[in-house]
């Protein structure tokens, strides 16, 4: 009877708007017993070429061609027809059916946005059916992985594709390494964000917001942004490198043009070796403990060299790995990076995302569950970070409701006193022996 009650009775979808006012897919799944799940998919601004493909309508008469009507119709028709009667408690089988139904290598036929919205909605409905909070139900899919509250990595200053390329490097983030609880970490970050705003305003810089809620001062050189980060820590009464540290997201694939890294605001054109040296110099000069996408997504040899050049620093692959198990394995085999950014919409299914995370963990790589620049009020990734014990989460700044919804969900989850805050232990220090990259 329980098995029958957990079967899928209804699948529905609609087009809604994300935080940038662009359409995205929202899916709903209802089970025989009335258990209900709803999920929305995010969308990125700086996207890797190896990501699963979101389906857009390209009808310029509506939403400038960005509509997702076809993806919505795919959920309502093909996906709904295939999943009706399936057991929602078998997430892996549901995701296998979705991948098989699509039939393409990158979910481009039905659309990764259609497939992922359904995959997450099924998980939510199954959690309701099981009478479990979502994070605990996700944990049941993770083969005994211990849960924890993640260390937040929070956007303070933005450039790149998130801020009209006002700065060459995409994001400068704060990590509250001295916090002893999640709520303390959030309060420390809030103080830094306020301090940064005041310092910029006092100096006559713009305090306009970028896509993820970060400030966008348009500094010409990365050192100006890094100086401001350190000064913001100090103005907030925090010790740089002890209470609060810096992470940078270079988003180097966005800078790579005709085989060179073009830092237009800096006035530089770098080779791969020079780009790695530039970022290494920043790491040595400032309390930077995490670097994301320092190099282009297929520049494997320089990824390997850079990782070896900054021992003790978390080196994260985003465009490099795109939450793809095969690409993560490639990186592990040649010691490219030592951490993986986890974005569910890069992969396209929940099961595939969990497999990618497990591959990273087995190799000792850290994981950072991440939002996208185009987000919704959906809080799924907050529960995902806790349920998987991912260690870290990257949501955006502590501004705008689509970001705060996730930070606030973590505050609610924190009330579960059985959960520990992982703190600085969530950061990686992988210094594996290097082998040659091809």
Buried (B, 14 or more C-beta within 10 A) or exposed (E): EEEEBBBBBBBBBBBBBBBBEBBBBBBBBBBBBEBBBBBBBBBBBBBBEBBBBBBBBEEEEEBEEBBBBBBBBBBBEBBBEBBEEBBBBBBBEBBBBBBEBBEEEBBBBBBBBBBBBBBBBBBBBBBBBBEBBBBBBBBBBBEEBEBBBBBBBBBBBBBBBBBBBBBBBBBBBBBBBBBEEBBBBBEBBBBBBBBBBBBBEEEEBEEEBBBBBBBBBBBBBBBBBBBBBBBBBBBBEBEBBEBBBBBBBBBBBBBBEEEBBBBEBBEBBBEBEBBBBBBBEBBEEBBBBBBBBBBBBBBBBBBBBBBBBBEEBBBBBBBBBBBBBEBBBBBBEBBBBBBBBBBBBBBBBBBBBBBBBBBBBEBBBBBBBBBBBBBBBBBBBBBBBBBBBBBBBBBBBBBBEBBBBBBBBBBEBBEEEEBBBBBEEBBBEBBBEEEEBE
